[in-house]
Amino acid sequence: MTEEKVKVLIIGSGPAGYTAAIYASRAGLNPVLYTGGEPGGQLTTTNDVENFPGYPEGINGPAMMMDLQKQAERFGTDIRYGLATSVDFSSYPHKVIIDEKHEITAGAVIISTGASAQYLGLESEKRLLNFGVSACAVCDGFFYKGKVVAVVGGGDTAAEEATYLANICPKVYLLVRRDEMRASKIMQERVKKTPNIEILWNTSAEEILGESEVEGMRVVNNVTGEKKEIPLSGFFVAIGHKPNTEIFKKYLDTDEAGYLLVQPGTSKTKIEGVFVTGDAADRVYRQAVTAAGTGCMGALDAERFLAAKEFELAE
């Protein structure tokens, strides 16, 4: 196994990772960033981004991530393709294994591995992703203003997405696979009191209809087996996200869903020199702009930590 020592290692390449890289490289920390299995993160699966500041005409998601990558590279970030496969935070400095063959010892580690949206697993869902299928109403709902849409899910996220869409869409179908929702009581009441939300109880999506864009859905009643087709233009999957944090759980605390815990108002974890940014720790907002903000926090926290560490070692 090859070995290498770096001052700052950034794991992940979404808005959080690249923003951390921009700040860390401008601070002279010579960061090394590994892109992970999905270079650019979730935004590379998004066609149009219209809610990130600085792009008045909007921008294609992959193009935006290329802009962030170029900006990080401009200041000297060493960007590499590779996947962190294991870590050892039991002693300092920290060790991270890349692709099971390269060991990096780092003075500070910034985790920006994000979270992945969970989908139903339908072939049509995958084919029509970004062509009417989305996992984020706040991100993409505007494109369906004035159109009929559906939301799948029974938890708080689904309830929030349905009520959000109900403000801009004339009709919102909410597909709940059981005869009750998992959402909090207040969110359930909000959904039920919204007149243009129709809850389809005991209902699952069997197929999303349309060749090049969403034109409707075929649903099945889980009790009676009855099937029907419903025309619509947008299909939002809100059955949860899975944070990409598995390799860190041995050393870092998580909540019940697997999101890494940080000290409030910071990117710091319980282990000194390890910082978390973006969706790996954010189960609430999950927006590119909030991820970028925490990326800044992670770099600043790492810079201050390393400065104090060098001072301690010099004494």
C-alpha positions as CSV (number, residue, x, y, z in Angstrom):
1,M,0.0,0.0,0.0
2,T,1.3,3.4,-0.9
3,E,1.5,6.2,1.7
4,E,1.3,9.9,1.7
5,K,1.0,12.8,4.2
6,V,-1.1,15.9,3.5
7,K,-2.2,18.9,5.6
8,V,-5.9,18.9,4.7
9,L,-7.8,16.0,3.1
10,I,-11.3,16.7,1.7
11,I,-13.5,13.6,1.0
12,G,-16.3,14.4,-1.5
13,S,-16.8,16.8,-4.3
14,G,-20.3,18.4,-4.1
15,P,-20.8,22.1,-3.3
16,A,-19.6,21.5,0.3
17,G,-16.4,19.8,-0.7
18,Y,-15.5,22.2,-3.5
19,T,-16.3,25.3,-1.3
20,A,-14.1,23.8,1.5
21,A,-11.4,23.3,-1.1
22,I,-11.6,26.9,-2.3
23,Y,-11.3,28.3,1.2
24,A,-8.6,25.9,2.3
25,S,-6.5,26.4,-0.8
26,R,-6.7,30.2,-0.5
27,A,-5.5,29.8,3.1
28,G,-2.4,28.1,1.9
29,L,-3.4,24.7,3.3
30,N,-2.7,22.8,0.0
31,P,-5.8,20.6,0.3
32,V,-6.1,17.3,-1.5
33,L,-9.7,16.5,-2.5
34,Y,-11.0,13.0,-3.6
35,T,-14.2,13.2,-5.6
36,G,-15.8,10.0,-4.4
37,G,-17.9,7.7,-6.5
38,E,-20.1,10.5,-7.8
39,P,-17.9,13.4,-8.8
40,G,-19.8,16.6,-8.3
41,G,-22.4,15.0,-6.0
42,Q,-26.2,15.1,-6.4
43,L,-26.1,18.2,-8.6
44,T,-24.7,16.3,-11.4
45,T,-28.1,14.6,-11.7
46,T,-29.9,18.0,-11.9
47,N,-30.5,19.6,-15.2
48,D,-31.4,23.1,-14.2
49,V,-30.3,25.0,-11.0
50,E,-32.1,28.3,-10.6
51,N,-31.8,28.9,-6.9
52,F,-28.0,29.2,-6.4
53,P,-26.9,32.8,-6.1
54,G,-24.8,34.2,-8.9
55,Y,-26.5,32.5,-11.8
56,P,-29.3,34.9,-12.8
57,E,-30.2,32.8,-15.9
58,G,-29.9,29.5,-14.0
59,I,-27.3,26.9,-14.9
60,N,-27.0,23.2,-15.7
61,G,-26.1,21.2,-12.6
62,P,-23.0,19.5,-14.0
63,A,-21.8,22.8,-15.5
64,M,-22.1,24.4,-12.1
65,M,-20.0,21.7,-10.5
66,M,-17.4,22.1,-13.2
67,D,-17.3,25.9,-12.3
68,L,-16.7,25.0,-8.7
69,Q,-14.0,22.5,-9.6
70,K,-12.2,25.0,-11.8
71,Q,-12.4,27.6,-9.0
72,A,-10.9,25.2,-6.5
73,E,-8.2,24.2,-8.9
74,R,-7.4,27.8,-9.7
75,F,-6.2,28.3,-6.1
76,G,-4.2,25.1,-6.1
77,T,-6.5,22.3,-4.8
78,D,-5.2,18.9,-5.8
79,I,-8.4,17.2,-7.1
80,R,-8.2,13.4,-7.6
81,Y,-10.6,10.7,-8.6
82,G,-11.0,8.1,-6.0
83,L,-13.1,6.7,-3.2
84,A,-12.4,6.7,0.5
85,T,-12.9,3.1,1.5
86,S,-12.0,3.2,5.2
87,V,-10.7,5.5,7.9
88,D,-8.8,5.3,11.2
89,F,-9.5,8.2,13.5
90,S,-8.3,6.4,16.6
91,S,-5.1,8.4,16.8
92,Y,-3.7,11.7,15.5
93,P,-2.9,12.4,12.7
94,H,-5.8,10.7,11.0
95,K,-5.5,8.0,8.4
96,V,-7.8,7.5,5.3
97,I,-7.5,4.7,2.8
98,I,-8.4,5.5,-0.8
99,D,-9.5,2.7,-3.1
100,E,-8.2,0.2,-0.6
101,K,-4.6,0.8,-1.8
102,H,-3.4,4.2,-0.9
103,E,-3.0,5.4,2.7
104,I,-3.2,9.2,3.4
105,T,-2.2,10.6,6.8
106,A,-3.9,14.0,7.2
107,G,-3.6,16.8,9.8
108,A,-7.3,17.7,9.2
109,V,-10.0,15.7,7.4
110,I,-13.1,17.4,6.0
111,I,-16.0,15.0,5.3
112,S,-18.2,16.1,2.4
113,T,-19.6,12.8,1.3
114,G,-23.2,14.0,1.1
115,A,-26.4,12.0,1.1
116,S,-28.1,10.0,-1.7
117,A,-31.9,10.3,-2.4
118,Q,-33.7,7.0,-2.2
119,Y,-35.9,6.0,-5.1
120,L,-38.6,3.5,-5.8
121,G,-36.5,1.4,-8.1
122,L,-38.7,1.6,-11.2
123,E,-37.1,1.5,-14.6
124,S,-39.3,4.4,-15.8
125,E,-38.3,6.4,-12.7
126,K,-34.6,6.1,-13.6
127,R,-35.2,6.8,-17.3
128,L,-37.3,10.0,-16.6
129,L,-35.1,11.4,-13.8
130,N,-34.8,15.1,-14.4
131,F,-37.4,14.8,-17.1
132,G,-40.3,15.1,-14.7
133,V,-39.0,12.8,-11.9
134,S,-37.3,14.6,-9.0
135,A,-36.4,14.0,-5.4
136,C,-36.5,17.6,-4.3
137,A,-39.6,19.8,-4.6
138,V,-37.7,22.9,-3.3
139,C,-35.1,22.4,-6.1
140,D,-37.4,21.6,-9.0
141,G,-40.9,22.5,-8.0
142,F,-40.9,25.8,-9.8
143,F,-40.6,24.1,-13.2
144,Y,-44.0,22.5,-12.6
145,K,-45.8,25.7,-11.6
146,G,-49.4,25.5,-12.8
147,K,-49.2,21.7,-13.5
148,V,-50.5,18.6,-11.9
149,V,-47.9,16.6,-9.9
150,A,-47.6,13.7,-7.5
151,V,-45.6,13.1,-4.4
152,V,-44.7,9.6,-3.1
153,G,-44.1,9.1,0.6
154,G,-45.8,9.1,4.0
155,G,-43.3,10.9,6.3
156,D,-42.7,14.5,7.2
157,T,-40.6,15.1,4.1
158,A,-43.4,13.9,1.8
159,A,-45.9,16.1,3.7
160,E,-43.7,19.1,3.4
161,E,-43.0,18.6,-0.3
162,A,-46.7,18.1,-1.0
163,T,-47.7,21.3,0.8
164,Y,-44.9,23.2,-0.8
165,L,-46.0,22.1,-4.3
166,A,-49.7,22.8,-3.4
167,N,-48.8,26.5,-3.3
168,I,-47.7,26.6,-7.0
169,C,-49.6,23.6,-8.5
170,P,-53.4,23.3,-9.0
171,K,-53.4,19.6,-8.0
172,V,-51.1,17.5,-5.9
173,Y,-51.6,13.7,-5.5
174,L,-49.9,12.3,-2.4
175,L,-49.3,8.5,-2.6
176,V,-49.2,6.8,0.8
177,R,-48.7,3.0,0.6
178,R,-50.5,2.3,3.9
179,D,-53.8,3.6,5.4
180,E,-51.9,6.0,7.6
181,M,-49.0,8.5,7.4
182,R,-45.8,8.4,9.4
183,A,-45.6,12.2,9.4
184,S,-46.0,14.1,12.6
185,K,-49.6,15.0,13.6
186,I,-49.2,18.7,12.7
187,M,-47.9,17.9,9.2
188,Q,-50.7,15.4,8.6
189,E,-53.3,18.0,9.6
190,R,-51.6,20.5,7.3
191,V,-51.8,18.1,4.4
192,K,-55.4,17.2,5.1
193,K,-56.5,20.8,5.3
194,T,-54.9,21.7,2.0
195,P,-57.8,21.5,-0.5
196,N,-55.7,20.8,-3.6
197,I,-53.8,17.8,-2.1
198,E,-55.6,14.5,-2.7
199,I,-54.2,11.6,-0.6
200,L,-54.3,8.3,-2.3
201,W,-54.2,5.8,0.6
202,N,-52.9,2.3,0.3
203,T,-51.5,3.2,-3.0
204,S,-48.1,2.5,-4.7
205,A,-46.7,3.7,-8.0
206,E,-46.4,0.9,-10.5
207,E,-45.1,2.8,-13.5
208,I,-44.4,6.4,-14.5
209,L,-45.8,7.1,-17.9
210,G,-44.2,9.0,-20.7
211,E,-41.3,8.4,-23.2
212,S,-39.2,11.6,-23.0
213,E,-41.0,13.3,-20.1
214,V,-43.5,12.5,-17.4
215,E,-47.0,12.3,-18.8
216,G,-48.7,10.4,-16.0
217,M,-48.5,7.5,-13.6
218,R,-50.1,4.1,-13.2
219,V,-50.9,3.3,-9.6
220,V,-52.2,0.2,-7.8
221,N,-54.3,0.0,-4.7
222,N,-52.4,-2.2,-2.2
223,V,-55.6,-3.6,-0.7
224,T,-58.0,-4.1,-3.7
225,G,-55.4,-4.5,-6.4
226,E,-57.2,-2.0,-8.5
227,K,-55.0,-0.1,-11.0
228,K,-55.6,3.2,-12.7
229,E,-53.7,5.8,-14.7
230,I,-53.5,9.4,-13.7
231,P,-52.2,12.2,-16.0
232,L,-49.6,14.5,-14.5
233,S,-46.4,16.4,-15.4
234,G,-44.2,16.0,-12.3
235,F,-43.4,13.0,-10.1
236,F,-41.6,13.7,-6.8
237,V,-40.1,10.9,-4.7
238,A,-40.0,11.8,-1.0
239,I,-39.2,8.5,0.7
240,G,-36.0,9.7,2.3
241,H,-32.2,10.2,1.8
242,K,-29.4,8.0,2.9
243,P,-26.3,9.8,4.1
244,N,-23.0,8.4,2.7
245,T,-21.4,8.0,6.2
246,E,-21.0,4.3,6.7
247,I,-17.2,4.2,6.9
248,F,-17.2,6.9,9.6
249,K,-19.7,5.3,12.1
250,K,-17.0,3.4,14.0
251,Y,-15.5,6.7,15.2
252,L,-18.1,9.5,14.8
253,D,-21.6,9.9,16.3
254,T,-24.7,9.8,14.1
255,D,-28.4,10.3,14.5
256,E,-30.9,7.5,14.0
257,A,-30.8,8.1,10.2
258,G,-27.1,8.0,9.9
259,Y,-26.3,11.7,9.6
260,L,-23.1,12.7,11.3
261,L,-23.4,14.9,14.4
262,V,-21.5,18.1,14.7
263,Q,-21.1,20.6,17.5
264,P,-24.0,23.2,17.0
265,G,-22.9,26.1,14.9
266,T,-19.7,24.5,13.7
267,S,-18.5,21.7,11.5
268,K,-16.6,20.0,14.4
269,T,-17.1,16.4,15.4
270,K,-16.2,14.8,18.7
271,I,-12.8,13.9,17.3
272,E,-10.4,16.8,16.9
273,G,-9.3,17.5,13.4
274,V,-12.3,15.8,11.8
275,F,-14.9,18.1,10.3
276,V,-18.2,17.4,8.5
277,T,-19.9,19.6,5.9
278,G,-22.9,19.5,3.6
279,D,-25.6,16.8,3.4
280,A,-23.6,14.2,5.4
281,A,-24.7,16.2,8.5
282,D,-27.7,18.1,7.2
283,R,-31.0,16.2,7.2
284,V,-33.1,19.4,7.2
285,Y,-32.2,21.7,4.3
286,R,-30.2,19.7,1.8
287,Q,-29.7,22.6,-0.6
288,A,-26.6,23.4,-2.6
289,V,-26.3,26.9,-1.1
290,T,-26.5,25.6,2.5
291,A,-23.9,22.9,1.7
292,A,-21.6,25.5,0.3
293,G,-22.0,27.5,3.5
294,T,-21.0,24.6,5.7
295,G,-18.1,23.9,3.3
296,C,-16.8,27.4,4.2
297,M,-17.2,26.6,7.9
298,G,-15.3,23.3,7.5
299,A,-12.3,25.0,5.9
300,L,-12.2,27.8,8.5
301,D,-12.6,25.3,11.4
302,A,-9.8,23.2,9.9
303,E,-7.5,26.2,9.4
304,R,-8.0,27.4,13.0
305,F,-7.5,23.9,14.3
306,L,-4.2,23.4,12.4
307,A,-2.9,26.9,13.4
308,A,-3.5,26.0,17.1
309,K,-2.0,22.5,16.6
310,E,1.2,24.0,15.1
311,F,1.4,26.5,18.0
312,E,1.1,23.7,20.5
313,L,3.8,21.6,18.8
314,A,6.1,24.7,18.6
315,E,5.9,25.2,22.4
